[in-house]
C-alpha cells in the first residue's frame, strides 16, 4: 500500500524542491555579496586612512627634516624667526584631556547606572536620554560660545575663590583667573565626552545577563553590593572602551580648545591660566601660515595622530586584559 493510499504521506513534489533550492542559493548569494561588500568598504576606509597619513606626513617632511625630534621639546613658536616647537601644545592637549576625563568618568558612569539600574523613575529617563542626545548633536562651536558667554562669567568667582584659598597648590595657583584657561577647556570637554561614556556604559550594563543580578540578589547581596561587585566588574571592558573612546575624542577636539584655551604659547602648571593645544594651534594659525609654518603645523598634526594611535593601542591592551579577566 502506498503512502498516498494510506494518507500517512505524500509523494515528493519536484517543484517544491526546486523552489527551496533556488531560495537557498539566493540566500547564499546575498550572504556572500554582503560579506564582500562590507570587506570592500572596510578596505576602502583603511586605504583612505593610509592616504591621509601619507599626505600629512609628506606635507610635514620639510619641518621634520629641519627640526627633527627637537620639535617635540621646544617651547617656542616664532614664525618671524622660523623657530617652531609644540611642547606647550602637547602638554595642553594631554592635561585638558585627562582633566576632562576626571569630570566625565564619574558623571558618565553615574548617569548610566542611574538610568539602567532602576534608580530613575520612568518619567525621568526619557528627558535625560533626550538631553544626552542633544549634547551629542550640539556643534562644538556652539559649546565654545556657551563657554565664553555663560560658563566663564559663571565660574569666574568660584575660580577666584579657589585660587585665593588653594593657590598654594601648583595646579591652582598663579594670577587670579579672568577668562580663558585650560581648566575651562577641560570642563567643556568633560561635558562633551560624557555622553560617549553614558551611552556605551549604558549599553554594556543593559547587555549583561539578568541572571548575574538575580543570582547576586538571591544570595543576599544588596543592590549596591550587586552593582559594585557583580555588574560593574562584568561590564568593565565595555566601560573602559567608553573611557578610551572619550579620551580620543577629547584629544581631537578643535573649536572648544581654540575658543577657550587662550592660545598662550607657554606651559602653565596652573590649570587656571591660559594655554594651548595642538588642535587649537592648527586652527588658529593655519590660515595665515607660510610654507615652512604650514609644514610645522602638519608636523604637529602628525604628532597628534601618533598620540591618538598610542591611546588606541593602550585602550586595546587594557580592554583585552579585562576581557581575559572576565573569562
C-alpha positions as protocol buffer text, in pm:
chain_id: "A"
residue {
  index: 1
  type: UNK
  ca { x: 0 y: 0 z: 0 }
}
residue {
  index: 2
  type: UNK
  ca { x: 147 y: 338 z: -99 }
}
residue {
  index: 3
  type: UNK
  ca { x: 183 y: 636 z: 126 }
}
residue {
  index: 4
  type: UNK
  ca { x: -75 y: 823 z: -80 }
}
residue {
  index: 5
  type: UNK
  ca { x: -331 y: 546 z: -25 }
}
residue {
  index: 6
  type: UNK
  ca { x: -276 y: 528 z: 348 }
}
residue {
  index: 7
  type: UNK
  ca { x: -281 y: 903 z: 395 }
}
residue {
  index: 8
  type: UNK
  ca { x: 37 y: 900 z: 605 }
}
residue {
  index: 9
  type: UNK
  ca { x: 242 y: 1091 z: 349 }
}
residue {
  index: 10
  type: UNK
  ca { x: 252 y: 1232 z: 3 }
}
residue {
  index: 11
  type: UNK
  ca { x: 479 y: 1172 z: -294 }
}
residue {
  index: 12
  type: UNK
  ca { x: 771 y: 1414 z: -330 }
}
residue {
  index: 13
  type: UNK
  ca { x: 696 y: 1730 z: -526 }
}
residue {
  index: 14
  type: UNK
  ca { x: 986 y: 1826 z: -758 }
}
residue {
  index: 15
  type: UNK
  ca { x: 859 y: 2184 z: -796 }
}
residue {
  index: 16
  type: UNK
  ca { x: 875 y: 2245 z: -420 }
}
residue {
  index: 17
  type: UNK
  ca { x: 1229 y: 2104 z: -402 }
}
residue {
  index: 18
  type: UNK
  ca { x: 1337 y: 2331 z: -687 }
}
residue {
  index: 19
  type: UNK
  ca { x: 1188 y: 2637 z: -513 }
}
residue {
  index: 20
  type: UNK
  ca { x: 1364 y: 2553 z: -187 }
}
residue {
  index: 21
  type: UNK
  ca { x: 1695 y: 2508 z: -369 }
}
residue {
  index: 22
  type: UNK
  ca { x: 1652 y: 2840 z: -551 }
}
residue {
  index: 23
  type: UNK
  ca { x: 1577 y: 3023 z: -224 }
}
residue {
  index: 24
  type: UNK
  ca { x: 1878 y: 2862 z: -58 }
}
residue {
  index: 25
  type: UNK
  ca { x: 2104 y: 2961 z: -349 }
}
residue {
  index: 26
  type: UNK
  ca { x: 1969 y: 3316 z: -344 }
}
residue {
  index: 27
  type: UNK
  ca { x: 2026 y: 3339 z: 32 }
}
residue {
  index: 28
  type: UNK
  ca { x: 2384 y: 3215 z: -6 }
}
residue {
  index: 29
  type: UNK
  ca { x: 2447 y: 3464 z: -288 }
}
residue {
  index: 30
  type: UNK
  ca { x: 2312 y: 3750 z: -76 }
}
residue {
  index: 31
  type: UNK
  ca { x: 2530 y: 3647 z: 220 }
}
residue {
  index: 32
  type: UNK
  ca { x: 2842 y: 3622 z: 3 }
}
residue {
  index: 33
  type: UNK
  ca { x: 2765 y: 3955 z: -162 }
}
residue {
  index: 34
  type: UNK
  ca { x: 2711 y: 4127 z: 174 }
}
residue {
  index: 35
  type: UNK
  ca { x: 3039 y: 3990 z: 312 }
}
residue {
  index: 36
  type: UNK
  ca { x: 3230 y: 4104 z: 4 }
}
residue {
  index: 37
  type: UNK
  ca { x: 3067 y: 4447 z: 11 }
}
residue {
  index: 38
  type: UNK
  ca { x: 3149 y: 4506 z: 379 }
}
residue {
  index: 39
  type: UNK
  ca { x: 3504 y: 4380 z: 320 }
}
residue {
  index: 40
  type: UNK
  ca { x: 3544 y: 4620 z: 29 }
}
residue {
  index: 41
  type: UNK
  ca { x: 3409 y: 4913 z: 234 }
}
residue {
  index: 42
  type: UNK
  ca { x: 3640 y: 4828 z: 523 }
}
residue {
  index: 43
  type: UNK
  ca { x: 3935 y: 4809 z: 287 }
}
residue {
  index: 44
  type: UNK
  ca { x: 3834 y: 5140 z: 129 }
}
residue {
  index: 45
  type: UNK
  ca { x: 3820 y: 5305 z: 472 }
}
residue {
  index: 46
  type: UNK
  ca { x: 4166 y: 5169 z: 551 }
}
residue {
  index: 47
  type: UNK
  ca { x: 4301 y: 5300 z: 219 }
}
residue {
  index: 48
  type: UNK
  ca { x: 4160 y: 5647 z: 290 }
}
residue {
  index: 49
  type: UNK
  ca { x: 4319 y: 5646 z: 637 }
}
residue {
  index: 50
  type: UNK
  ca { x: 4657 y: 5543 z: 498 }
}
residue {
  index: 51
  type: UNK
  ca { x: 4627 y: 5807 z: 226 }
}
residue {
  index: 52
  type: UNK
  ca { x: 4554 y: 6081 z: 483 }
}
residue {
  index: 53
  type: UNK
  ca { x: 4851 y: 5972 z: 696 }
}
residue {
  index: 54
  type: UNK
  ca { x: 5086 y: 5966 z: 397 }
}
residue {
  index: 55
  type: UNK
  ca { x: 4970 y: 6305 z: 267 }
}
residue {
  index: 56
  type: UNK
  ca { x: 5002 y: 6467 z: 609 }
}
residue {
  index: 57
  type: UNK
  ca { x: 5345 y: 6316 z: 664 }
}
residue {
  index: 58
  type: UNK
  ca { x: 5459 y: 6426 z: 318 }
}
residue {
  index: 59
  type: UNK
  ca { x: 5347 y: 6783 z: 387 }
}
residue {
  index: 60
  type: UNK
  ca { x: 5529 y: 6770 z: 723 }
}
residue {
  index: 61
  type: UNK
  ca { x: 5859 y: 6640 z: 579 }
}
residue {
  index: 62
  type: UNK
  ca { x: 6029 y: 6982 z: 545 }
}
residue {
  index: 63
  type: UNK
  ca { x: 5963 y: 7059 z: 913 }
}
residue {
  index: 64
  type: UNK
  ca { x: 6059 y: 6705 z: 1018 }
}
residue {
  index: 65
  type: UNK
  ca { x: 6390 y: 6733 z: 831 }
}
residue {
  index: 66
  type: UNK
  ca { x: 6467 y: 7080 z: 968 }
}
residue {
  index: 67
  type: UNK
  ca { x: 6357 y: 7043 z: 1331 }
}
residue {
  index: 68
  type: UNK
  ca { x: 6369 y: 6669 z: 1394 }
}
residue {
  index: 69
  type: UNK
  ca { x: 6266 y: 6546 z: 1737 }
}
residue {
  index: 70
  type: UNK
  ca { x: 6360 y: 6884 z: 1884 }
}
residue {
  index: 71
  type: UNK
  ca { x: 6020 y: 6998 z: 1760 }
}
residue {
  index: 72
  type: UNK
  ca { x: 5866 y: 6794 z: 2041 }
}
residue {
  index: 73
  type: UNK
  ca { x: 6068 y: 6954 z: 2322 }
}
residue {
  index: 74
  type: UNK
  ca { x: 6084 y: 7315 z: 2201 }
}
residue {
  index: 75
  type: UNK
  ca { x: 5853 y: 7566 z: 2365 }
}
residue {
  index: 76
  type: UNK
  ca { x: 5892 y: 7850 z: 2112 }
}
residue {
  index: 77
  type: UNK
  ca { x: 5665 y: 7917 z: 1816 }
}
residue {
  index: 78
  type: UNK
  ca { x: 5803 y: 8215 z: 1624 }
}
residue {
  index: 79
  type: UNK
  ca { x: 5708 y: 8243 z: 1256 }
}
residue {
  index: 80
  type: UNK
  ca { x: 5931 y: 8551 z: 1213 }
}
residue {
  index: 81
  type: UNK
  ca { x: 6246 y: 8358 z: 1305 }
}
residue {
  index: 82
  type: UNK
  ca { x: 6114 y: 8024 z: 1172 }
}
residue {
  index: 83
  type: UNK
  ca { x: 6151 y: 7859 z: 1511 }
}
residue {
  index: 84
  type: UNK
  ca { x: 5878 y: 7610 z: 1587 }
}
residue {
  index: 85
  type: UNK
  ca { x: 5806 y: 7371 z: 1872 }
}
residue {
  index: 86
  type: UNK
  ca { x: 5492 y: 7214 z: 2017 }
}
residue {
  index: 87
  type: UNK
  ca { x: 5588 y: 7120 z: 2372 }
}
residue {
  index: 88
  type: UNK
  ca { x: 5330 y: 7361 z: 2528 }
}
residue {
  index: 89
  type: UNK
  ca { x: 5063 y: 7228 z: 2293 }
}
residue {
  index: 90
  type: UNK
  ca { x: 5141 y: 6864 z: 2373 }
}
residue {
  index: 91
  type: UNK
  ca { x: 5122 y: 6949 z: 2741 }
}
residue {
  index: 92
  type: UNK
  ca { x: 4794 y: 7137 z: 2697 }
}
residue {
  index: 93
  type: UNK
  ca { x: 4635 y: 6857 z: 2491 }
}
residue {
  index: 94
  type: UNK
  ca { x: 4725 y: 6588 z: 2743 }
}
residue {
  index: 95
  type: UNK
  ca { x: 4634 y: 6790 z: 3052 }
}
residue {
  index: 96
  type: UNK
  ca { x: 4295 y: 6912 z: 2926 }
}
residue {
  index: 97
  type: UNK
  ca { x: 4201 y: 6564 z: 2805 }
}
residue {
  index: 98
  type: UNK
  ca { x: 4297 y: 6394 z: 3131 }
}
residue {
  index: 99
  type: UNK
  ca { x: 4120 y: 6656 z: 3345 }
}
residue {
  index: 100
  type: UNK
  ca { x: 3815 y: 6625 z: 3120 }
}
residue {
  index: 101
  type: UNK
  ca { x: 3813 y: 6252 z: 3196 }
}
residue {
  index: 102
  type: UNK
  ca { x: 3821 y: 6331 z: 3568 }
}
residue {
  index: 103
  type: UNK
  ca { x: 3497 y: 6524 z: 3518 }
}
residue {
  index: 104
  type: UNK
  ca { x: 3338 y: 6288 z: 3265 }
}
residue {
  index: 105
  type: UNK
  ca { x: 3406 y: 5944 z: 3418 }
}
residue {
  index: 106
  type: UNK
  ca { x: 3202 y: 5982 z: 3739 }
}
residue {
  index: 107
  type: UNK
  ca { x: 2935 y: 6183 z: 3555 }
}
residue {
  index: 108
  type: UNK
  ca { x: 2908 y: 5933 z: 3271 }
}
residue {
  index: 109
  type: UNK
  ca { x: 2919 y: 5610 z: 3471 }
}
residue {
  index: 110
  type: UNK
  ca { x: 2692 y: 5753 z: 3742 }
}
residue {
  index: 111
  type: UNK
  ca { x: 2433 y: 5865 z: 3488 }
}
residue {
  index: 112
  type: UNK
  ca { x: 2444 y: 5528 z: 3309 }
}
residue {
  index: 113
  type: UNK
  ca { x: 2388 y: 5345 z: 3638 }
}
residue {
  index: 114
  type: UNK
  ca { x: 2109 y: 5584 z: 3731 }
}
residue {
  index: 115
  type: UNK
  ca { x: 1929 y: 5516 z: 3402 }
}
residue {
  index: 116
  type: UNK
  ca { x: 1977 y: 5139 z: 3380 }
}
residue {
  index: 117
  type: UNK
  ca { x: 1967 y: 5000 z: 3734 }
}
residue {
  index: 118
  type: UNK
  ca { x: 1620 y: 5111 z: 3835 }
}
residue {
  index: 119
  type: UNK
  ca { x: 1716 y: 5426 z: 4028 }
}
residue {
  index: 120
  type: UNK
  ca { x: 1549 y: 5666 z: 3782 }
}
residue {
  index: 121
  type: UNK
  ca { x: 1169 y: 5693 z: 3755 }
}
residue {
  index: 122
  type: UNK
  ca { x: 1037 y: 5627 z: 3407 }
}
residue {
  index: 123
  type: UNK
  ca { x: 924 y: 5987 z: 3364 }
}
residue {
  index: 124
  type: UNK
  ca { x: 1285 y: 6100 z: 3421 }
}
residue {
  index: 125
  type: UNK
  ca { x: 1460 y: 5850 z: 3194 }
}
residue {
  index: 126
  type: UNK
  ca { x: 1329 y: 5986 z: 2866 }
}
residue {
  index: 127
  type: UNK
  ca { x: 1414 y: 6356 z: 2928 }
}
residue {
  index: 128
  type: UNK
  ca { x: 1767 y: 6263 z: 3043 }
}
residue {
  index: 129
  type: UNK
  ca { x: 1819 y: 6042 z: 2739 }
}
residue {
  index: 130
  type: UNK
  ca { x: 1696 y: 6324 z: 2515 }
}
residue {
  index: 131
  type: UNK
  ca { x: 1932 y: 6571 z: 2683 }
}
residue {
  index: 132
  type: UNK
  ca { x: 2225 y: 6334 z: 2630 }
}
residue {
  index: 133
  type: UNK
  ca { x: 2143 y: 6303 z: 2260 }
}
residue {
  index: 134
  type: UNK
  ca { x: 2108 y: 6680 z: 2238 }
}
residue {
  index: 135
  type: UNK
  ca { x: 2458 y: 6733 z: 2380 }
}
residue {
  index: 136
  type: UNK
  ca { x: 2599 y: 6492 z: 2122 }
}
residue {
  index: 137
  type: UNK
  ca { x: 2422 y: 6678 z: 1841 }
}
residue {
  index: 138
  type: UNK
  ca { x: 2531 y: 7023 z: 1958 }
}
residue {
  index: 139
  type: UNK
  ca { x: 2813 y: 7166 z: 1740 }
}
residue {
  index: 140
  type: UNK
  ca { x: 3136 y: 7224 z: 1926 }
}
residue {
  index: 141
  type: UNK
  ca { x: 3145 y: 7589 z: 1817 }
}
residue {
  index: 142
  type: UNK
  ca { x: 2814 y: 7643 z: 1998 }
}
residue {
  index: 143
  type: UNK
  ca { x: 2961 y: 7490 z: 2312 }
}
residue {
  index: 144
  type: UNK
  ca { x: 3259 y: 7719 z: 2269 }
}
residue {
  index: 145
  type: UNK
  ca { x: 3034 y: 8025 z: 2255 }
}
residue {
  index: 146
  type: UNK
  ca { x: 2843 y: 7896 z: 2557 }
}
residue {
  index: 147
  type: UNK
  ca { x: 3173 y: 7863 z: 2739 }
}
residue {
  index: 148
  type: UNK
  ca { x: 3272 y: 8222 z: 2655 }
}
residue {
  index: 149
  type: UNK
  ca { x: 2944 y: 8399 z: 2733 }
}
residue {
  index: 150
  type: UNK
  ca { x: 2791 y: 8176 z: 3002 }
}
residue {
  index: 151
  type: UNK
  ca { x: 3039 y: 7943 z: 3168 }
}
residue {
  index: 152
  type: UNK
  ca { x: 3335 y: 8177 z: 3213 }
}
residue {
  index: 153
  type: UNK
  ca { x: 3132 y: 8458 z: 3380 }
}
residue {
  index: 154
  type: UNK
  ca { x: 2953 y: 8200 z: 3596 }
}
residue {
  index: 155
  type: UNK
  ca { x: 3263 y: 8022 z: 3726 }
}
residue {
  index: 156
  type: UNK
  ca { x: 3494 y: 8323 z: 3748 }
}
residue {
  index: 157
  type: UNK
  ca { x: 3401 y: 8400 z: 4115 }
}
residue {
  index: 158
  type: UNK
  ca { x: 3435 y: 8030 z: 4202 }
}
residue {
  index: 159
  type: UNK
  ca { x: 3774 y: 8003 z: 4036 }
}
residue {
  index: 160
  type: UNK
  ca { x: 3895 y: 8317 z: 4213 }
}
residue {
  index: 161
  type: UNK
  ca { x: 3784 y: 8180 z: 4549 }
}
residue {
  index: 162
  type: UNK
  ca { x: 3963 y: 7852 z: 4479 }
}
residue {
  index: 163
  type: UNK
  ca { x: 4270 y: 8042 z: 4364 }
}
residue {
  index: 164
  type: UNK
  ca { x: 4277 y: 8251 z: 4681 }
}
residue {
  index: 165
  type: UNK
  ca { x: 4225 y: 7962 z: 4923 }
}
residue {
  index: 166
  type: UNK
  ca { x: 4413 y: 7683 z: 4743 }
}
residue {
  index: 167
  type: UNK
  ca { x: 4660 y: 7887 z: 4543 }
}
residue {
  index: 168
  type: UNK
  ca { x: 4950 y: 7713 z: 4719 }
}
residue {
  index: 169
  type: UNK
  ca { x: 4869 y: 7406 z: 4509 }
}
residue {
  index: 170
  type: UNK
  ca { x: 5067 y: 7440 z: 4184 }
}
residue {
  index: 171
  type: UNK
  ca { x: 4775 y: 7330 z: 3965 }
}
residue {
  index: 172
  type: UNK
  ca { x: 4551 y: 7600 z: 4114 }
}
residue {
  index: 173
  type: UNK
  ca { x: 4799 y: 7883 z: 4165 }
}
residue {
  index: 174
  type: UNK
  ca { x: 4915 y: 8179 z: 3962 }
}
residue {
  index: 175
  type: UNK
  ca { x: 4739 y: 8510 z: 3899 }
}
residue {
  index: 176
  type: UNK
  ca { x: 4368 y: 8534 z: 3966 }
}
residue {
  index: 177
  type: UNK
  ca { x: 4184 y: 8375 z: 3669 }
}
residue {
  index: 178
  type: UNK
  ca { x: 3994 y: 8618 z: 3450 }
}
residue {
  index: 179
  type: UNK
  ca { x: 3889 y: 8439 z: 3134 }
}
residue {
  index: 180
  type: UNK
  ca { x: 4000 y: 8152 z: 2910 }
}
residue {
  index: 181
  type: UNK
  ca { x: 4207 y: 7881 z: 3073 }
}
residue {
  index: 182
  type: UNK
  ca { x: 4296 y: 7515 z: 3043 }
}
residue {
  index: 183
  type: UNK
  ca { x: 4052 y: 7432 z: 3321 }
}
residue {
  index: 184
  type: UNK
  ca { x: 3763 y: 7591 z: 3130 }
}
residue {
  index: 185
  type: UNK
  ca { x: 3858 y: 7384 z: 2826 }
}
residue {
  index: 186
  type: UNK
  ca { x: 3868 y: 7070 z: 3040 }
}
residue {
  index: 187
  type: UNK
  ca { x: 3524 y: 7138 z: 3189 }
}
residue {
  index: 188
  type: UNK
  ca { x: 3360 y: 7188 z: 2849 }
}
residue {
  index: 189
  type: UNK
  ca { x: 3541 y: 6884 z: 2708 }
}
residue {
  index: 190
  type: UNK
  ca { x: 3416 y: 6684 z: 3005 }
}
residue {
  index: 191
  type: UNK
  ca { x: 3059 y: 6785 z: 2918 }
}
residue {
  index: 192
  type: UNK
  ca { x: 3117 y: 6698 z: 2552 }
}
residue {
  index: 193
  type: UNK
  ca { x: 3262 y: 6349 z: 2608 }
}
residue {
  index: 194
  type: UNK
  ca { x: 3034 y: 6241 z: 2893 }
}
residue {
  index: 195
  type: UNK
  ca { x: 2755 y: 6128 z: 2651 }
}
residue {
  index: 196
  type: UNK
  ca { x: 3003 y: 5883 z: 2495 }
}
residue {
  index: 197
  type: UNK
  ca { x: 3070 y: 5723 z: 2833 }
}
residue {
  index: 198
  type: UNK
  ca { x: 2700 y: 5729 z: 2922 }
}
residue {
  index: 199
  type: UNK
  ca { x: 2583 y: 5565 z: 2600 }
}
residue {
  index: 200
  type: UNK
  ca { x: 2842 y: 5286 z: 2586 }
}
residue {
  index: 201
  type: UNK
  ca { x: 2829 y: 5214 z: 2960 }
}
residue {
  index: 202
  type: UNK
  ca { x: 2450 y: 5206 z: 2950 }
}
residue {
  index: 203
  type: UNK
  ca { x: 2453 y: 4963 z: 2655 }
}
residue {
  index: 204
  type: UNK
  ca { x: 2711 y: 4747 z: 2832 }
}
residue {
  index: 205
  type: UNK
  ca { x: 2509 y: 4723 z: 3153 }
}
residue {
  index: 206
  type: UNK
  ca { x: 2186 y: 4652 z: 2964 }
}
residue {
  index: 207
  type: UNK
  ca { x: 2351 y: 4372 z: 2765 }
}
residue {
  index: 208
  type: UNK
  ca { x: 2467 y: 4180 z: 3073 }
}
residue {
  index: 209
  type: UNK
  ca { x: 2268 y: 3863 z: 3155 }
}
residue {
  index: 210
  type: UNK
  ca { x: 1991 y: 3922 z: 3407 }
}
residue {
  index: 211
  type: UNK
  ca { x: 2100 y: 3603 z: 3583 }
}
residue {
  index: 212
  type: UNK
  ca { x: 2407 y: 3785 z: 3718 }
}
residue {
  index: 213
  type: UNK
  ca { x: 2198 y: 4042 z: 3901 }
}
residue {
  index: 214
  type: UNK
  ca { x: 1927 y: 3799 z: 4006 }
}
residue {
  index: 215
  type: UNK
  ca { x: 2182 y: 3548 z: 4133 }
}
residue {
  index: 216
  type: UNK
  ca { x: 2362 y: 3807 z: 4344 }
}
residue {
  index: 217
  type: UNK
  ca { x: 2035 y: 3935 z: 4492 }
}
residue {
  index: 218
  type: UNK
  ca { x: 1922 y: 3578 z: 4561 }
}
residue {
  index: 219
  type: UNK
  ca { x: 2243 y: 3517 z: 4759 }
}
residue {
  index: 220
  type: UNK
  ca { x: 2159 y: 3810 z: 4985 }
}
residue {
  index: 221
  type: UNK
  ca { x: 2362 y: 4090 z: 4830 }
}
residue {
  index: 222
  type: UNK
  ca { x: 2220 y: 4440 z: 4850 }
}
residue {
  index: 223
  type: UNK
  ca { x: 2152 y: 4646 z: 4539 }
}
residue {
  index: 224
  type: UNK
  ca { x: 2476 y: 4842 z: 4578 }
}
residue {
  index: 225
  type: UNK
  ca { x: 2680 y: 4529 z: 4654 }
}
residue {
  index: 226
  type: UNK
  ca { x: 2537 y: 4368 z: 4340 }
}
residue {
  index: 227
  type: UNK
  ca { x: 2618 y: 4676 z: 4136 }
}
residue {
  index: 228
  type: UNK
  ca { x: 2974 y: 4727 z: 4264 }
}
residue {
  index: 229
  type: UNK
  ca { x: 3088 y: 4367 z: 4294 }
}
residue {
  index: 230
  type: UNK
  ca { x: 2900 y: 4195 z: 4010 }
}
residue {
  index: 231
  type: UNK
  ca { x: 2758 y: 4426 z: 3743 }
}
residue {
  index: 232
  type: UNK
  ca { x: 3041 y: 4676 z: 3703 }
}
residue {
  index: 233
  type: UNK
  ca { x: 3320 y: 4414 z: 3706 }
}
residue {
  index: 234
  type: UNK
  ca { x: 3127 y: 4208 z: 3450 }
}
residue {
  index: 235
  type: UNK
  ca { x: 3097 y: 4507 z: 3217 }
}
residue {
  index: 236
  type: UNK
  ca { x: 3438 y: 4656 z: 3287 }
}
residue {
  index: 237
  type: UNK
  ca { x: 3575 y: 4600 z: 2936 }
}
residue {
  index: 238
  type: UNK
  ca { x: 3288 y: 4799 z: 2784 }
}
residue {
  index: 239
  type: UNK
  ca { x: 3325 y: 5076 z: 3041 }
}
residue {
  index: 240
  type: UNK
  ca { x: 3699 y: 5102 z: 2973 }
}
residue {
  index: 241
  type: UNK
  ca { x: 3625 y: 5112 z: 2599 }
}
residue {
  index: 242
  type: UNK
  ca { x: 3393 y: 5408 z: 2651 }
}
residue {
  index: 243
  type: UNK
  ca { x: 3656 y: 5593 z: 2855 }
}
residue {
  index: 244
  type: UNK
  ca { x: 3928 y: 5540 z: 2595 }
}
residue {
  index: 245
  type: UNK
  ca { x: 3697 y: 5644 z: 2313 }
}
residue {
  index: 246
  type: UNK
  ca { x: 3608 y: 5957 z: 2507 }
}
residue {
  index: 247
  type: UNK
  ca { x: 3979 y: 6031 z: 2561 }
}
residue {
  index: 248
  type: UNK
  ca { x: 4042 y: 6010 z: 2188 }
}
residue {
  index: 249
  type: UNK
  ca { x: 3750 y: 6246 z: 2127 }
}
residue {
  index: 250
  type: UNK
  ca { x: 3889 y: 6496 z: 2377 }
}
residue {
  index: 251
  type: UNK
  ca { x: 4235 y: 6488 z: 2220 }
}
residue {
  index: 252
  type: UNK
  ca { x: 4094 y: 6569 z: 1878 }
}
residue {
  index: 253
  type: UNK
  ca { x: 3854 y: 6849 z: 1973 }
}
residue {
  index: 254
  type: UNK
  ca { x: 3937 y: 7173 z: 1792 }
}
residue {
  index: 255
  type: UNK
  ca { x: 3687 y: 7458 z: 1829 }
}
residue {
  index: 256
  type: UNK
  ca { x: 3639 y: 7439 z: 2205 }
}
residue {
  index: 257
  type: UNK
  ca { x: 4015 y: 7438 z: 2259 }
}
residue {
  index: 258
  type: UNK
  ca { x: 4073 y: 7721 z: 2012 }
}
residue {
  index: 259
  type: UNK
  ca { x: 3799 y: 7941 z: 2166 }
}
residue {
  index: 260
  type: UNK
  ca { x: 3854 y: 7875 z: 2537 }
}
residue {
  index: 261
  type: UNK
  ca { x: 4222 y: 7795 z: 2592 }
}
residue {
  index: 262
  type: UNK
  ca { x: 4356 y: 8148 z: 2545 }
}
residue {
  index: 263
  type: UNK
  ca { x: 4610 y: 8025 z: 2285 }
}
residue {
  index: 264
  type: UNK
  ca { x: 4905 y: 8110 z: 2508 }
}
residue {
  index: 265
  type: UNK
  ca { x: 5226 y: 7956 z: 2374 }
}
residue {
  index: 266
  type: UNK
  ca { x: 5369 y: 7865 z: 2711 }
}
residue {
  index: 267
  type: UNK
  ca { x: 5349 y: 7589 z: 2968 }
}
residue {
  index: 268
  type: UNK
  ca { x: 5141 y: 7691 z: 3269 }
}
residue {
  index: 269
  type: UNK
  ca { x: 5143 y: 7439 z: 3550 }
}
residue {
  index: 270
  type: UNK
  ca { x: 4831 y: 7606 z: 3685 }
}
residue {
  index: 271
  type: UNK
  ca { x: 4516 y: 7490 z: 3511 }
}
residue {
  index: 272
  type: UNK
  ca { x: 4356 y: 7827 z: 3578 }
}
residue {
  index: 273
  type: UNK
  ca { x: 4592 y: 8005 z: 3339 }
}
residue {
  index: 274
  type: UNK
  ca { x: 4572 y: 8027 z: 2958 }
}
residue {
  index: 275
  type: UNK
  ca { x: 4742 y: 7763 z: 2750 }
}
residue {
  index: 276
  type: UNK
  ca { x: 4709 y: 7594 z: 2414 }
}
residue {
  index: 277
  type: UNK
  ca { x: 4654 y: 7256 z: 2248 }
}
residue {
  index: 278
  type: UNK
  ca { x: 4770 y: 7105 z: 1921 }
}
residue {
  index: 279
  type: UNK
  ca { x: 4429 y: 7139 z: 1760 }
}
residue {
  index: 280
  type: UNK
  ca { x: 4394 y: 7500 z: 1878 }
}
residue {
  index: 281
  type: UNK
  ca { x: 4736 y: 7581 z: 1734 }
}
residue {
  index: 282
  type: UNK
  ca { x: 4649 y: 7437 z: 1393 }
}
residue {
  index: 283
  type: UNK
  ca { x: 4309 y: 7605 z: 1380 }
}
residue {
  index: 284
  type: UNK
  ca { x: 4436 y: 7948 z: 1483 }
}
residue {
  index: 285
  type: UNK
  ca { x: 4747 y: 7970 z: 1263 }
}
residue {
  index: 286
  type: UNK
  ca { x: 4682 y: 7769 z: 950 }
}
residue {
  index: 287
  type: UNK
  ca { x: 4504 y: 8049 z: 762 }
}
residue {
  index: 288
  type: UNK
  ca { x: 4799 y: 8291 z: 757 }
}
residue {
  index: 289
  type: UNK
  ca { x: 5087 y: 8044 z: 765 }
}
residue {
  index: 290
  type: UNK
  ca { x: 5383 y: 8048 z: 528 }
}
residue {
  index: 291
  type: UNK
  ca { x: 5530 y: 7741 z: 363 }
}
residue {
  index: 292
  type: UNK
  ca { x: 5756 y: 7628 z: 649 }
}
residue {
  index: 293
  type: UNK
  ca { x: 5493 y: 7719 z: 907 }
}
residue {
  index: 294
  type: UNK
  ca { x: 5235 y: 7507 z: 722 }
}
residue {
  index: 295
  type: UNK
  ca { x: 5482 y: 7220 z: 727 }
}
residue {
  index: 296
  type: UNK
  ca { x: 5533 y: 7272 z: 1102 }
}
residue {
  index: 297
  type: UNK
  ca { x: 5157 y: 7268 z: 1154 }
}
residue {
  index: 298
  type: UNK
  ca { x: 5138 y: 6945 z: 957 }
}
residue {
  index: 299
  type: UNK
  ca { x: 5415 y: 6808 z: 1178 }
}
residue {
  index: 300
  type: UNK
  ca { x: 5200 y: 6900 z: 1477 }
}
residue {
  index: 301
  type: UNK
  ca { x: 4913 y: 6710 z: 1313 }
}
residue {
  index: 302
  type: UNK
  ca { x: 5138 y: 6404 z: 1278 }
}
residue {
  index: 303
  type: UNK
  ca { x: 5223 y: 6431 z: 1647 }
}
residue {
  index: 304
  type: UNK
  ca { x: 4852 y: 6442 z: 1732 }
}
residue {
  index: 305
  type: UNK
  ca { x: 4787 y: 6134 z: 1517 }
}
residue {
  index: 306
  type: UNK
  ca { x: 5067 y: 5949 z: 1695 }
}
residue {
  index: 307
  type: UNK
  ca { x: 4923 y: 6045 z: 2035 }
}
residue {
  index: 308
  type: UNK
  ca { x: 4578 y: 5923 z: 1926 }
}
residue {
  index: 309
  type: UNK
  ca { x: 4730 y: 5599 z: 1795 }
}
residue {
  index: 310
  type: UNK
  ca { x: 4906 y: 5541 z: 2126 }
}
residue {
  index: 311
  type: UNK
  ca { x: 4578 y: 5599 z: 2311 }
}
residue {
  index: 312
  type: UNK
  ca { x: 4407 y: 5340 z: 2089 }
}
residue {
  index: 313
  type: UNK
  ca { x: 4686 y: 5087 z: 2141 }
}
residue {
  index: 314
  type: UNK
  ca { x: 4675 y: 5131 z: 2518 }
}
residue {
  index: 315
  type: UNK
  ca { x: 4296 y: 5104 z: 2508 }
}
residue {
  index: 316
  type: UNK
  ca { x: 4313 y: 4779 z: 2313 }
}
residue {
  index: 317
  type: UNK
  ca { x: 4564 y: 4632 z: 2558 }
}
residue {
  index: 318
  type: UNK
  ca { x: 4354 y: 4732 z: 2859 }
}
residue {
  index: 319
  type: UNK
  ca { x: 4031 y: 4603 z: 2704 }
}
residue {
  index: 320
  type: UNK
  ca { x: 4185 y: 4266 z: 2620 }
}
residue {
  index: 321
  type: UNK
  ca { x: 4325 y: 4241 z: 2970 }
}
residue {
  index: 322
  type: UNK
  ca { x: 3984 y: 4298 z: 3126 }
}
residue {
  index: 323
  type: UNK
  ca { x: 3818 y: 4060 z: 2878 }
}
residue {
  index: 324
  type: UNK
  ca { x: 4063 y: 3788 z: 2984 }
}
residue {
  index: 325
  type: UNK
  ca { x: 3983 y: 3857 z: 3348 }
}
residue {
  index: 326
  type: UNK
  ca { x: 3610 y: 3831 z: 3279 }
}
residue {
  index: 327
  type: UNK
  ca { x: 3660 y: 3495 z: 3110 }
}
